[in-house]
Amino acid sequence: MKVQTLFRILLVIIALVLSVLAFRSIMRPEKFKMVYNERHSEIKNRLITLRTAQQIYKLENKSFAKNIDDLVEFANNGSITIVKLSGSIPEGMSETEAFKKGFITKVESKYPASKKILETDPNVKPANLKNFQFIPDTDGKKFTIQTNTIKSSTYEIDVYKVEVPLDDVLANMQKSISPEGSGAFRKTLNYIMYNNLENETQYKNLYKPMWVGSLTEASTTGSWE
C-alpha cells in the first residue's frame, strides 16, 4: 500500500514537472517577445528625440553633434538663431541690392532649442528631452553618435548614425520580468520560468538591433521605419 502511495505521489510530481516544463517552453518565447517590444518602443522614442535634436542642432551649428552630452545640453539649454528681415524691397530691386543699400536689414533673435524641437516633431514630448542620452534599462549606458562626411566631386554631406546592439536592447531583462517590489513567490516563479532568458540564442536570432541614421548615405531613417 505504501509503495502504491509513493508511486502515485511520484507520478503526480512527474506530471507537475512535465506540465511546468511544457508551460515554460510556451511562455519563454512569448515573454521574450513582450520584453523586446517594450524595450523597442522605449528606445525608439529616444532615438526619435535624438534625431529631431540633431536636425535642430545642425540648423544652428551647420553640422551634426558628435557627442551625445553636447546634444542633450543643446536640446535642453541651447538656442537657435532666428533671422527676420526688416524693411521693404523697392520694386525692381533684388534682395541683395536692397540689403546693401540699407532698404532692408536683418534682425536676429534667439529661440529656445527645446521649443523648436517640440514644434518640429509632435512625437517628441517635453519629458523625452531630459534623458534621451541613456539607453533604457542599461544602468546608465549612453547612446554613441558616429559621424562621417560623404564626399564627391560636387558636394560634401555630413551624416551620423546611432546604433543600439541587441544585447543593449535586452540588457537586464530579468529586471523587467521581476521589477522591484515583486513578491518572493513571483520572483521565484519568474526565475524558474525565465532565468537567463536574454541569452537564449534561439530567440535572439528572431530579433534585430536598432539604429537611426547612416554613415554611407544621407539618411536619418530609423530601423523601425
PyMOL commands that set and color helices and strands:
alter all, ss='L'
color gray80, all
select helices_A, chain A and resi 2-61+68-77+95-100+113-120+126-129+166-169+173-177+184-194+197-199+201-204
alter helices_A, ss='H'
color red, helices_A
select strands_A, chain A and resi 79-87+104-112+145-151+156-164+210-213
alter strands_A, ss='S'
color yellow, strands_A
deselect
rebuild
show_as cartoon
